[in-house]
């Protein structure tokens, strides 16, 4: 069974239109790259990757696409660093199928349209074998039709809202049942009966909160407020006043980027704390803690699948290697680790397939494993997600996140929440 796409065939078998400008751009790119395109239908009989990627020499190109500027740079620069670390390690160990990785880096500038443009460039002009990057779901949604139209591969390293699967994307961050649902289960076990939802105003928080509302209704939790702010927003006085007045047991936070700095400073200014109204965040990791300031966020909760404090030989080696490369003061985080892991998973798929060809890599993907810093991860060849262990952590005075709760075993990915009766109709 082929993975389902959010822009192609849906679970019900109907077809949704792709943004016209991106589709035209993708078809033009296919022609430029040497793929054969039917002028009437726009269908390509050969992929851009097949006609463009050069594997004849001693190197093969891969693309890194991260926001190195704009509101998301606080988070995405770290992902870029960990990808560079993985590439250096792989090259030092002989490369992939004996070929050294040649890195082409691009800045997504925290703008979805720029991500789509740069993805097209990487695929059709730079002729990379695969692209690694993206952060916000808006950036991923903008890139998805580009990768599908060009039949190329994107490895996406960040937790997201689920309800998507594409044969051209490998999702190495958590899907909903591996992060948000376990976090809600944890809160319910702690006796939480009311929640206030705060998020950035784009697809991930909106969809995540739709899922949270469905969960809450089925589990007797009252949603007492739901507020959104634009990405990059810095004035949270009104929203925090609403949170304080609502008096919820806890806040579920899906803010992204540097908006979290302003939110938690205002939260503290309003006299709110982890003791009286804890905040569970799903986009704040170790790197963001430093930007927010430990004094503003100590004791608050996060939900991820990896923390720097994970106790394993693989993680010890990862942290030491990262700090040796970038400085002892640098921290590691979940998206960084998922990005680092993604490059090794691609390497394993290529070597299992004995080929850089997209179709061969897709066919070889199922069951590919890697002993990652977070623990062993396994690729699901049907939905292109990976099995991951869920963790709820608490931010300590040392600025690191320490595990409060663990699922103990990897959770199989269920991006469409098909295993949850309360989620019927969400997708």
ABEGO torsion letter per residue (X at the ends): XBBBBAABBBAAGBBBBBBAAAAAAAAAAAAAAGBBBBAAAGBBABBAAAAABBAABABBBBBBBBBABEAAAAAAAAAAAAAAAAAAAAAAAGEBGGBBBBBBBBBAGGBAAAAAAAAAAAAAAAGBABBBEEABAAAAAAAAAAAAAAGBBBBBABBBAEGBBBAABBBABBBAAAAAAAAAAAAAAAGBABBBBBBBBBAAAAAAAAAAAAAAAAAGBBBABBBBBBBGBABAAAAAAAAAAAGBABBBBABBEAAAAAAAAAAAAAGBBAAABBBBBAABBAAAAAAAEAAAABGBBBBBABBAABBBAAAAAAAAAAAAAAEAABBBBAAAAAAAAAAAAAAAAAAAAGBABAAAAAAAABGBBBBBAAEBBBBBAAAGBBBBBBBBBBBBAAGBBBBABBAGBBBBBBAAGAABAAABGAX
